[in-house]
Amino acid sequence: MSLSQAKVAELPVPSFELPVPSFDLPRFQGVGTEGQFQWLRGVLLAVLILNLADAFLTLHWVSSGMAVEANPLLAELVIESPLLFVATKMSLVGLGSILLWRNRQRGSSVVAIFAMFIVYYLLLLYHLQAFQLGLGREVERVAMIIGL
């Protein structure tokens, strides 16, 4: 072996290894603080109250013949057993609320709670608009009857 070959043999061999990216997802850390969960509990309570209001307002509209229940699973109960309709409606939403509350550390559960709130809030606005239209017609009818 020549001197130049010995010097080359002593040189470190460069490493061409590329770092392998890690595709491990970070551990689930959850969302929310205790103060935020207290606020979220209030939103969930509002959902339950709005659901109850929707049940009674639906009973009012269906019994007056001005509407039908949109949910095909509950449509028969509204007419046959109003009490069972309200109990079933409250139970279904209540059980869903419990499930979401137990998973409140997950962002998707928080989004679902807010989505339920928005849906029931919009339903309440729909009921109130129907009342306004109904009351407006009733006031006009009474005014015509008494000659105003």
Chimera marker file (.cmm) of the C-alpha trace (Angstrom):
<marker_set name="trace">
<marker id="1" x="0.000" y="0.000" z="0.000" r="1" g="1" b="0" radius="0.5"/>
<marker id="2" x="1.402" y="3.370" z="-0.892" r="1" g="1" b="0" radius="0.5"/>
<marker id="3" x="1.559" y="6.347" z="1.424" r="1" g="1" b="0" radius="0.5"/>
<marker id="4" x="-1.200" y="8.184" z="-0.378" r="1" g="1" b="0" radius="0.5"/>
<marker id="5" x="-3.442" y="5.124" z="-0.201" r="1" g="1" b="0" radius="0.5"/>
<marker id="6" x="-2.827" y="4.872" z="3.556" r="1" g="1" b="0" radius="0.5"/>
<marker id="7" x="-3.775" y="8.531" z="4.069" r="1" g="1" b="0" radius="0.5"/>
<marker id="8" x="-6.976" y="8.008" z="2.086" r="1" g="1" b="0" radius="0.5"/>
<marker id="9" x="-7.811" y="4.961" z="4.167" r="1" g="1" b="0" radius="0.5"/>
<marker id="10" x="-7.486" y="7.047" z="7.341" r="1" g="1" b="0" radius="0.5"/>
<marker id="11" x="-9.948" y="9.678" z="6.166" r="1" g="1" b="0" radius="0.5"/>
<marker id="12" x="-13.405" y="9.377" z="7.658" r="1" g="1" b="0" radius="0.5"/>
<marker id="13" x="-16.041" y="8.118" z="5.301" r="1" g="1" b="0" radius="0.5"/>
<marker id="14" x="-18.823" y="10.670" z="4.946" r="1" g="1" b="0" radius="0.5"/>
<marker id="15" x="-22.271" y="9.486" z="5.964" r="1" g="1" b="0" radius="0.5"/>
<marker id="16" x="-25.049" y="10.019" z="3.499" r="1" g="1" b="0" radius="0.5"/>
<marker id="17" x="-27.853" y="8.914" z="5.793" r="1" g="1" b="0" radius="0.5"/>
<marker id="18" x="-30.860" y="11.176" z="5.601" r="1" g="1" b="0" radius="0.5"/>
<marker id="19" x="-32.904" y="11.778" z="8.697" r="1" g="1" b="0" radius="0.5"/>
<marker id="20" x="-36.165" y="9.834" z="8.583" r="1" g="1" b="0" radius="0.5"/>
<marker id="21" x="-39.136" y="12.041" z="9.385" r="1" g="1" b="0" radius="0.5"/>
<marker id="22" x="-41.328" y="10.851" z="12.192" r="1" g="1" b="0" radius="0.5"/>
<marker id="23" x="-45.001" y="10.490" z="11.426" r="1" g="1" b="0" radius="0.5"/>
<marker id="24" x="-45.972" y="9.876" z="15.022" r="1" g="1" b="0" radius="0.5"/>
<marker id="25" x="-48.854" y="12.127" z="15.955" r="1" g="1" b="0" radius="0.5"/>
<marker id="26" x="-48.514" y="14.016" z="19.203" r="1" g="1" b="0" radius="0.5"/>
<marker id="27" x="-50.398" y="12.563" z="22.131" r="1" g="1" b="0" radius="0.5"/>
<marker id="28" x="-53.918" y="13.907" z="22.587" r="1" g="1" b="0" radius="0.5"/>
<marker id="29" x="-53.706" y="16.780" z="25.014" r="1" g="1" b="0" radius="0.5"/>
<marker id="30" x="-57.359" y="17.848" z="25.101" r="1" g="1" b="0" radius="0.5"/>
<marker id="31" x="-58.875" y="21.272" z="25.033" r="1" g="1" b="0" radius="0.5"/>
<marker id="32" x="-60.311" y="23.635" z="27.567" r="1" g="1" b="0" radius="0.5"/>
<marker id="33" x="-59.765" y="24.854" z="31.060" r="1" g="1" b="0" radius="0.5"/>
<marker id="34" x="-62.041" y="24.396" z="34.046" r="1" g="1" b="0" radius="0.5"/>
<marker id="35" x="-63.411" y="27.921" z="33.565" r="1" g="1" b="0" radius="0.5"/>
<marker id="36" x="-64.176" y="27.217" z="29.921" r="1" g="1" b="0" radius="0.5"/>
<marker id="37" x="-65.901" y="23.974" z="30.881" r="1" g="1" b="0" radius="0.5"/>
<marker id="38" x="-68.130" y="25.879" z="33.308" r="1" g="1" b="0" radius="0.5"/>
<marker id="39" x="-69.133" y="28.134" z="30.440" r="1" g="1" b="0" radius="0.5"/>
<marker id="40" x="-69.637" y="25.115" z="28.171" r="1" g="1" b="0" radius="0.5"/>
<marker id="41" x="-71.884" y="23.568" z="30.824" r="1" g="1" b="0" radius="0.5"/>
<marker id="42" x="-74.077" y="26.674" z="30.592" r="1" g="1" b="0" radius="0.5"/>
<marker id="43" x="-74.277" y="26.289" z="26.805" r="1" g="1" b="0" radius="0.5"/>
<marker id="44" x="-75.305" y="22.649" z="27.242" r="1" g="1" b="0" radius="0.5"/>
<marker id="45" x="-77.950" y="23.624" z="29.805" r="1" g="1" b="0" radius="0.5"/>
<marker id="46" x="-79.266" y="26.195" z="27.325" r="1" g="1" b="0" radius="0.5"/>
<marker id="47" x="-79.503" y="23.412" z="24.703" r="1" g="1" b="0" radius="0.5"/>
<marker id="48" x="-81.661" y="21.345" z="27.069" r="1" g="1" b="0" radius="0.5"/>
<marker id="49" x="-83.920" y="24.319" z="27.852" r="1" g="1" b="0" radius="0.5"/>
<marker id="50" x="-84.235" y="25.202" z="24.152" r="1" g="1" b="0" radius="0.5"/>
<marker id="51" x="-85.062" y="21.561" z="23.400" r="1" g="1" b="0" radius="0.5"/>
<marker id="52" x="-87.850" y="21.632" z="25.993" r="1" g="1" b="0" radius="0.5"/>
<marker id="53" x="-89.188" y="24.894" z="24.558" r="1" g="1" b="0" radius="0.5"/>
<marker id="54" x="-89.071" y="23.379" z="21.060" r="1" g="1" b="0" radius="0.5"/>
<marker id="55" x="-91.018" y="20.337" z="22.286" r="1" g="1" b="0" radius="0.5"/>
<marker id="56" x="-93.834" y="22.401" z="23.811" r="1" g="1" b="0" radius="0.5"/>
<marker id="57" x="-93.977" y="24.847" z="20.922" r="1" g="1" b="0" radius="0.5"/>
<marker id="58" x="-94.106" y="21.928" z="18.482" r="1" g="1" b="0" radius="0.5"/>
<marker id="59" x="-97.003" y="20.474" z="20.467" r="1" g="1" b="0" radius="0.5"/>
<marker id="60" x="-98.773" y="23.840" z="20.249" r="1" g="1" b="0" radius="0.5"/>
<marker id="61" x="-98.353" y="24.120" z="16.476" r="1" g="1" b="0" radius="0.5"/>
<marker id="62" x="-99.265" y="20.505" z="15.766" r="1" g="1" b="0" radius="0.5"/>
<marker id="63" x="-102.347" y="20.566" z="18.017" r="1" g="1" b="0" radius="0.5"/>
<marker id="64" x="-103.525" y="23.779" z="16.357" r="1" g="1" b="0" radius="0.5"/>
<marker id="65" x="-103.145" y="22.143" z="12.944" r="1" g="1" b="0" radius="0.5"/>
<marker id="66" x="-100.644" y="24.745" z="11.742" r="1" g="1" b="0" radius="0.5"/>
<marker id="67" x="-97.646" y="22.386" z="11.518" r="1" g="1" b="0" radius="0.5"/>
<marker id="68" x="-96.468" y="18.791" z="11.499" r="1" g="1" b="0" radius="0.5"/>
<marker id="69" x="-93.493" y="17.284" z="13.287" r="1" g="1" b="0" radius="0.5"/>
<marker id="70" x="-90.516" y="17.265" z="10.911" r="1" g="1" b="0" radius="0.5"/>
<marker id="71" x="-88.773" y="14.323" z="12.610" r="1" g="1" b="0" radius="0.5"/>
<marker id="72" x="-90.315" y="11.150" z="11.151" r="1" g="1" b="0" radius="0.5"/>
<marker id="73" x="-89.319" y="9.151" z="14.247" r="1" g="1" b="0" radius="0.5"/>
<marker id="74" x="-91.326" y="11.439" z="16.528" r="1" g="1" b="0" radius="0.5"/>
<marker id="75" x="-94.149" y="12.494" z="14.184" r="1" g="1" b="0" radius="0.5"/>
<marker id="76" x="-96.498" y="9.736" z="15.332" r="1" g="1" b="0" radius="0.5"/>
<marker id="77" x="-95.830" y="10.376" z="19.024" r="1" g="1" b="0" radius="0.5"/>
<marker id="78" x="-96.809" y="14.039" z="18.759" r="1" g="1" b="0" radius="0.5"/>
<marker id="79" x="-100.360" y="13.082" z="17.895" r="1" g="1" b="0" radius="0.5"/>
<marker id="80" x="-100.764" y="9.813" z="19.804" r="1" g="1" b="0" radius="0.5"/>
<marker id="81" x="-99.002" y="10.665" z="23.064" r="1" g="1" b="0" radius="0.5"/>
<marker id="82" x="-97.790" y="14.241" z="23.617" r="1" g="1" b="0" radius="0.5"/>
<marker id="83" x="-96.311" y="13.350" z="27.017" r="1" g="1" b="0" radius="0.5"/>
<marker id="84" x="-94.337" y="10.467" z="25.521" r="1" g="1" b="0" radius="0.5"/>
<marker id="85" x="-93.252" y="12.795" z="22.687" r="1" g="1" b="0" radius="0.5"/>
<marker id="86" x="-91.796" y="15.306" z="25.157" r="1" g="1" b="0" radius="0.5"/>
<marker id="87" x="-90.187" y="12.561" z="27.268" r="1" g="1" b="0" radius="0.5"/>
<marker id="88" x="-88.623" y="10.890" z="24.209" r="1" g="1" b="0" radius="0.5"/>
<marker id="89" x="-87.379" y="14.179" z="22.786" r="1" g="1" b="0" radius="0.5"/>
<marker id="90" x="-85.851" y="15.210" z="26.111" r="1" g="1" b="0" radius="0.5"/>
<marker id="91" x="-84.307" y="11.756" z="26.613" r="1" g="1" b="0" radius="0.5"/>
<marker id="92" x="-82.664" y="11.633" z="23.187" r="1" g="1" b="0" radius="0.5"/>
<marker id="93" x="-81.191" y="15.112" z="23.438" r="1" g="1" b="0" radius="0.5"/>
<marker id="94" x="-80.276" y="14.532" z="27.088" r="1" g="1" b="0" radius="0.5"/>
<marker id="95" x="-78.392" y="11.316" z="26.296" r="1" g="1" b="0" radius="0.5"/>
<marker id="96" x="-76.594" y="13.001" z="23.413" r="1" g="1" b="0" radius="0.5"/>
<marker id="97" x="-75.674" y="15.865" z="25.724" r="1" g="1" b="0" radius="0.5"/>
<marker id="98" x="-74.281" y="13.471" z="28.328" r="1" g="1" b="0" radius="0.5"/>
<marker id="99" x="-72.176" y="11.754" z="25.666" r="1" g="1" b="0" radius="0.5"/>
<marker id="100" x="-70.796" y="15.078" z="24.445" r="1" g="1" b="0" radius="0.5"/>
<marker id="101" x="-70.156" y="16.308" z="27.993" r="1" g="1" b="0" radius="0.5"/>
<marker id="102" x="-68.177" y="13.175" z="28.850" r="1" g="1" b="0" radius="0.5"/>
<marker id="103" x="-65.986" y="13.835" z="25.810" r="1" g="1" b="0" radius="0.5"/>
<marker id="104" x="-65.718" y="17.594" z="26.333" r="1" g="1" b="0" radius="0.5"/>
<marker id="105" x="-61.905" y="17.501" z="26.129" r="1" g="1" b="0" radius="0.5"/>
<marker id="106" x="-62.217" y="16.659" z="22.436" r="1" g="1" b="0" radius="0.5"/>
<marker id="107" x="-62.580" y="19.573" z="20.091" r="1" g="1" b="0" radius="0.5"/>
<marker id="108" x="-65.215" y="17.743" z="18.027" r="1" g="1" b="0" radius="0.5"/>
<marker id="109" x="-67.475" y="17.418" z="21.081" r="1" g="1" b="0" radius="0.5"/>
<marker id="110" x="-67.194" y="21.127" z="21.809" r="1" g="1" b="0" radius="0.5"/>
<marker id="111" x="-68.049" y="21.911" z="18.183" r="1" g="1" b="0" radius="0.5"/>
<marker id="112" x="-71.050" y="19.552" z="18.371" r="1" g="1" b="0" radius="0.5"/>
<marker id="113" x="-72.312" y="21.234" z="21.553" r="1" g="1" b="0" radius="0.5"/>
<marker id="114" x="-72.154" y="24.638" z="19.876" r="1" g="1" b="0" radius="0.5"/>
<marker id="115" x="-73.794" y="23.241" z="16.741" r="1" g="1" b="0" radius="0.5"/>
<marker id="116" x="-76.677" y="21.872" z="18.842" r="1" g="1" b="0" radius="0.5"/>
<marker id="117" x="-77.042" y="25.248" z="20.526" r="1" g="1" b="0" radius="0.5"/>
<marker id="118" x="-77.168" y="27.063" z="17.184" r="1" g="1" b="0" radius="0.5"/>
<marker id="119" x="-79.736" y="24.617" z="15.763" r="1" g="1" b="0" radius="0.5"/>
<marker id="120" x="-82.054" y="24.913" z="18.763" r="1" g="1" b="0" radius="0.5"/>
<marker id="121" x="-81.590" y="28.675" z="18.900" r="1" g="1" b="0" radius="0.5"/>
<marker id="122" x="-82.597" y="28.938" z="15.229" r="1" g="1" b="0" radius="0.5"/>
<marker id="123" x="-85.578" y="26.668" z="15.925" r="1" g="1" b="0" radius="0.5"/>
<marker id="124" x="-86.664" y="28.994" z="18.715" r="1" g="1" b="0" radius="0.5"/>
<marker id="125" x="-86.405" y="31.977" z="16.359" r="1" g="1" b="0" radius="0.5"/>
<marker id="126" x="-88.493" y="30.040" z="13.838" r="1" g="1" b="0" radius="0.5"/>
<marker id="127" x="-91.168" y="29.384" z="16.486" r="1" g="1" b="0" radius="0.5"/>
<marker id="128" x="-91.143" y="33.027" z="17.550" r="1" g="1" b="0" radius="0.5"/>
<marker id="129" x="-91.499" y="34.175" z="13.958" r="1" g="1" b="0" radius="0.5"/>
<marker id="130" x="-94.454" y="31.832" z="13.551" r="1" g="1" b="0" radius="0.5"/>
<marker id="131" x="-96.008" y="33.254" z="16.715" r="1" g="1" b="0" radius="0.5"/>
<marker id="132" x="-95.478" y="36.778" z="15.424" r="1" g="1" b="0" radius="0.5"/>
<marker id="133" x="-97.140" y="35.910" z="12.129" r="1" g="1" b="0" radius="0.5"/>
<marker id="134" x="-99.948" y="34.056" z="13.884" r="1" g="1" b="0" radius="0.5"/>
<marker id="135" x="-100.522" y="36.785" z="16.451" r="1" g="1" b="0" radius="0.5"/>
<marker id="136" x="-100.406" y="39.443" z="13.748" r="1" g="1" b="0" radius="0.5"/>
<marker id="137" x="-103.166" y="37.688" z="11.813" r="1" g="1" b="0" radius="0.5"/>
<marker id="138" x="-105.189" y="37.186" z="14.979" r="1" g="1" b="0" radius="0.5"/>
<marker id="139" x="-104.926" y="40.881" z="15.886" r="1" g="1" b="0" radius="0.5"/>
<marker id="140" x="-106.032" y="41.846" z="12.367" r="1" g="1" b="0" radius="0.5"/>
<marker id="141" x="-108.987" y="39.423" z="12.582" r="1" g="1" b="0" radius="0.5"/>
<marker id="142" x="-110.090" y="40.802" z="15.953" r="1" g="1" b="0" radius="0.5"/>
<marker id="143" x="-109.686" y="44.363" z="14.698" r="1" g="1" b="0" radius="0.5"/>
<marker id="144" x="-111.917" y="43.585" z="11.728" r="1" g="1" b="0" radius="0.5"/>
<marker id="145" x="-114.525" y="41.968" z="13.988" r="1" g="1" b="0" radius="0.5"/>
<marker id="146" x="-114.722" y="44.937" z="16.335" r="1" g="1" b="0" radius="0.5"/>
<marker id="147" x="-114.588" y="47.418" z="13.452" r="1" g="1" b="0" radius="0.5"/>
<marker id="148" x="-111.172" y="49.019" z="13.872" r="1" g="1" b="0" radius="0.5"/>
<link id1="1" id2="2" r="1" g="1" b="0" radius="0.2"/>
<link id1="2" id2="3" r="1" g="1" b="0" radius="0.2"/>
<link id1="3" id2="4" r="1" g="1" b="0" radius="0.2"/>
<link id1="4" id2="5" r="1" g="1" b="0" radius="0.2"/>
<link id1="5" id2="6" r="1" g="1" b="0" radius="0.2"/>
<link id1="6" id2="7" r="1" g="1" b="0" radius="0.2"/>
<link id1="7" id2="8" r="1" g="1" b="0" radius="0.2"/>
<link id1="8" id2="9" r="1" g="1" b="0" radius="0.2"/>
<link id1="9" id2="10" r="1" g="1" b="0" radius="0.2"/>
<link id1="10" id2="11" r="1" g="1" b="0" radius="0.2"/>
<link id1="11" id2="12" r="1" g="1" b="0" radius="0.2"/>
<link id1="12" id2="13" r="1" g="1" b="0" radius="0.2"/>
<link id1="13" id2="14" r="1" g="1" b="0" radius="0.2"/>
<link id1="14" id2="15" r="1" g="1" b="0" radius="0.2"/>
<link id1="15" id2="16" r="1" g="1" b="0" radius="0.2"/>
<link id1="16" id2="17" r="1" g="1" b="0" radius="0.2"/>
<link id1="17" id2="18" r="1" g="1" b="0" radius="0.2"/>
<link id1="18" id2="19" r="1" g="1" b="0" radius="0.2"/>
<link id1="19" id2="20" r="1" g="1" b="0" radius="0.2"/>
<link id1="20" id2="21" r="1" g="1" b="0" radius="0.2"/>
<link id1="21" id2="22" r="1" g="1" b="0" radius="0.2"/>
<link id1="22" id2="23" r="1" g="1" b="0" radius="0.2"/>
<link id1="23" id2="24" r="1" g="1" b="0" radius="0.2"/>
<link id1="24" id2="25" r="1" g="1" b="0" radius="0.2"/>
<link id1="25" id2="26" r="1" g="1" b="0" radius="0.2"/>
<link id1="26" id2="27" r="1" g="1" b="0" radius="0.2"/>
<link id1="27" id2="28" r="1" g="1" b="0" radius="0.2"/>
<link id1="28" id2="29" r="1" g="1" b="0" radius="0.2"/>
<link id1="29" id2="30" r="1" g="1" b="0" radius="0.2"/>
<link id1="30" id2="31" r="1" g="1" b="0" radius="0.2"/>
<link id1="31" id2="32" r="1" g="1" b="0" radius="0.2"/>
<link id1="32" id2="33" r="1" g="1" b="0" radius="0.2"/>
<link id1="33" id2="34" r="1" g="1" b="0" radius="0.2"/>
<link id1="34" id2="35" r="1" g="1" b="0" radius="0.2"/>
<link id1="35" id2="36" r="1" g="1" b="0" radius="0.2"/>
<link id1="36" id2="37" r="1" g="1" b="0" radius="0.2"/>
<link id1="37" id2="38" r="1" g="1" b="0" radius="0.2"/>
<link id1="38" id2="39" r="1" g="1" b="0" radius="0.2"/>
<link id1="39" id2="40" r="1" g="1" b="0" radius="0.2"/>
<link id1="40" id2="41" r="1" g="1" b="0" radius="0.2"/>
<link id1="41" id2="42" r="1" g="1" b="0" radius="0.2"/>
<link id1="42" id2="43" r="1" g="1" b="0" radius="0.2"/>
<link id1="43" id2="44" r="1" g="1" b="0" radius="0.2"/>
<link id1="44" id2="45" r="1" g="1" b="0" radius="0.2"/>
<link id1="45" id2="46" r="1" g="1" b="0" radius="0.2"/>
<link id1="46" id2="47" r="1" g="1" b="0" radius="0.2"/>
<link id1="47" id2="48" r="1" g="1" b="0" radius="0.2"/>
<link id1="48" id2="49" r="1" g="1" b="0" radius="0.2"/>
<link id1="49" id2="50" r="1" g="1" b="0" radius="0.2"/>
<link id1="50" id2="51" r="1" g="1" b="0" radius="0.2"/>
<link id1="51" id2="52" r="1" g="1" b="0" radius="0.2"/>
<link id1="52" id2="53" r="1" g="1" b="0" radius="0.2"/>
<link id1="53" id2="54" r="1" g="1" b="0" radius="0.2"/>
<link id1="54" id2="55" r="1" g="1" b="0" radius="0.2"/>
<link id1="55" id2="56" r="1" g="1" b="0" radius="0.2"/>
<link id1="56" id2="57" r="1" g="1" b="0" radius="0.2"/>
<link id1="57" id2="58" r="1" g="1" b="0" radius="0.2"/>
<link id1="58" id2="59" r="1" g="1" b="0" radius="0.2"/>
<link id1="59" id2="60" r="1" g="1" b="0" radius="0.2"/>
<link id1="60" id2="61" r="1" g="1" b="0" radius="0.2"/>
<link id1="61" id2="62" r="1" g="1" b="0" radius="0.2"/>
<link id1="62" id2="63" r="1" g="1" b="0" radius="0.2"/>
<link id1="63" id2="64" r="1" g="1" b="0" radius="0.2"/>
<link id1="64" id2="65" r="1" g="1" b="0" radius="0.2"/>
<link id1="65" id2="66" r="1" g="1" b="0" radius="0.2"/>
<link id1="66" id2="67" r="1" g="1" b="0" radius="0.2"/>
<link id1="67" id2="68" r="1" g="1" b="0" radius="0.2"/>
<link id1="68" id2="69" r="1" g="1" b="0" radius="0.2"/>
<link id1="69" id2="70" r="1" g="1" b="0" radius="0.2"/>
<link id1="70" id2="71" r="1" g="1" b="0" radius="0.2"/>
<link id1="71" id2="72" r="1" g="1" b="0" radius="0.2"/>
<link id1="72" id2="73" r="1" g="1" b="0" radius="0.2"/>
<link id1="73" id2="74" r="1" g="1" b="0" radius="0.2"/>
<link id1="74" id2="75" r="1" g="1" b="0" radius="0.2"/>
<link id1="75" id2="76" r="1" g="1" b="0" radius="0.2"/>
<link id1="76" id2="77" r="1" g="1" b="0" radius="0.2"/>
<link id1="77" id2="78" r="1" g="1" b="0" radius="0.2"/>
<link id1="78" id2="79" r="1" g="1" b="0" radius="0.2"/>
<link id1="79" id2="80" r="1" g="1" b="0" radius="0.2"/>
<link id1="80" id2="81" r="1" g="1" b="0" radius="0.2"/>
<link id1="81" id2="82" r="1" g="1" b="0" radius="0.2"/>
<link id1="82" id2="83" r="1" g="1" b="0" radius="0.2"/>
<link id1="83" id2="84" r="1" g="1" b="0" radius="0.2"/>
<link id1="84" id2="85" r="1" g="1" b="0" radius="0.2"/>
<link id1="85" id2="86" r="1" g="1" b="0" radius="0.2"/>
<link id1="86" id2="87" r="1" g="1" b="0" radius="0.2"/>
<link id1="87" id2="88" r="1" g="1" b="0" radius="0.2"/>
<link id1="88" id2="89" r="1" g="1" b="0" radius="0.2"/>
<link id1="89" id2="90" r="1" g="1" b="0" radius="0.2"/>
<link id1="90" id2="91" r="1" g="1" b="0" radius="0.2"/>
<link id1="91" id2="92" r="1" g="1" b="0" radius="0.2"/>
<link id1="92" id2="93" r="1" g="1" b="0" radius="0.2"/>
<link id1="93" id2="94" r="1" g="1" b="0" radius="0.2"/>
<link id1="94" id2="95" r="1" g="1" b="0" radius="0.2"/>
<link id1="95" id2="96" r="1" g="1" b="0" radius="0.2"/>
<link id1="96" id2="97" r="1" g="1" b="0" radius="0.2"/>
<link id1="97" id2="98" r="1" g="1" b="0" radius="0.2"/>
<link id1="98" id2="99" r="1" g="1" b="0" radius="0.2"/>
<link id1="99" id2="100" r="1" g="1" b="0" radius="0.2"/>
<link id1="100" id2="101" r="1" g="1" b="0" radius="0.2"/>
<link id1="101" id2="102" r="1" g="1" b="0" radius="0.2"/>
<link id1="102" id2="103" r="1" g="1" b="0" radius="0.2"/>
<link id1="103" id2="104" r="1" g="1" b="0" radius="0.2"/>
<link id1="104" id2="105" r="1" g="1" b="0" radius="0.2"/>
<link id1="105" id2="106" r="1" g="1" b="0" radius="0.2"/>
<link id1="106" id2="107" r="1" g="1" b="0" radius="0.2"/>
<link id1="107" id2="108" r="1" g="1" b="0" radius="0.2"/>
<link id1="108" id2="109" r="1" g="1" b="0" radius="0.2"/>
<link id1="109" id2="110" r="1" g="1" b="0" radius="0.2"/>
<link id1="110" id2="111" r="1" g="1" b="0" radius="0.2"/>
<link id1="111" id2="112" r="1" g="1" b="0" radius="0.2"/>
<link id1="112" id2="113" r="1" g="1" b="0" radius="0.2"/>
<link id1="113" id2="114" r="1" g="1" b="0" radius="0.2"/>
<link id1="114" id2="115" r="1" g="1" b="0" radius="0.2"/>
<link id1="115" id2="116" r="1" g="1" b="0" radius="0.2"/>
<link id1="116" id2="117" r="1" g="1" b="0" radius="0.2"/>
<link id1="117" id2="118" r="1" g="1" b="0" radius="0.2"/>
<link id1="118" id2="119" r="1" g="1" b="0" radius="0.2"/>
<link id1="119" id2="120" r="1" g="1" b="0" radius="0.2"/>
<link id1="120" id2="121" r="1" g="1" b="0" radius="0.2"/>
<link id1="121" id2="122" r="1" g="1" b="0" radius="0.2"/>
<link id1="122" id2="123" r="1" g="1" b="0" radius="0.2"/>
<link id1="123" id2="124" r="1" g="1" b="0" radius="0.2"/>
<link id1="124" id2="125" r="1" g="1" b="0" radius="0.2"/>
<link id1="125" id2="126" r="1" g="1" b="0" radius="0.2"/>
<link id1="126" id2="127" r="1" g="1" b="0" radius="0.2"/>
<link id1="127" id2="128" r="1" g="1" b="0" radius="0.2"/>
<link id1="128" id2="129" r="1" g="1" b="0" radius="0.2"/>
<link id1="129" id2="130" r="1" g="1" b="0" radius="0.2"/>
<link id1="130" id2="131" r="1" g="1" b="0" radius="0.2"/>
<link id1="131" id2="132" r="1" g="1" b="0" radius="0.2"/>
<link id1="132" id2="133" r="1" g="1" b="0" radius="0.2"/>
<link id1="133" id2="134" r="1" g="1" b="0" radius="0.2"/>
<link id1="134" id2="135" r="1" g="1" b="0" radius="0.2"/>
<link id1="135" id2="136" r="1" g="1" b="0" radius="0.2"/>
<link id1="136" id2="137" r="1" g="1" b="0" radius="0.2"/>
<link id1="137" id2="138" r="1" g="1" b="0" radius="0.2"/>
<link id1="138" id2="139" r="1" g="1" b="0" radius="0.2"/>
<link id1="139" id2="140" r="1" g="1" b="0" radius="0.2"/>
<link id1="140" id2="141" r="1" g="1" b="0" radius="0.2"/>
<link id1="141" id2="142" r="1" g="1" b="0" radius="0.2"/>
<link id1="142" id2="143" r="1" g="1" b="0" radius="0.2"/>
<link id1="143" id2="144" r="1" g="1" b="0" radius="0.2"/>
<link id1="144" id2="145" r="1" g="1" b="0" radius="0.2"/>
<link id1="145" id2="146" r="1" g="1" b="0" radius="0.2"/>
<link id1="146" id2="147" r="1" g="1" b="0" radius="0.2"/>
<link id1="147" id2="148" r="1" g="1" b="0" radius="0.2"/>
</marker_set>
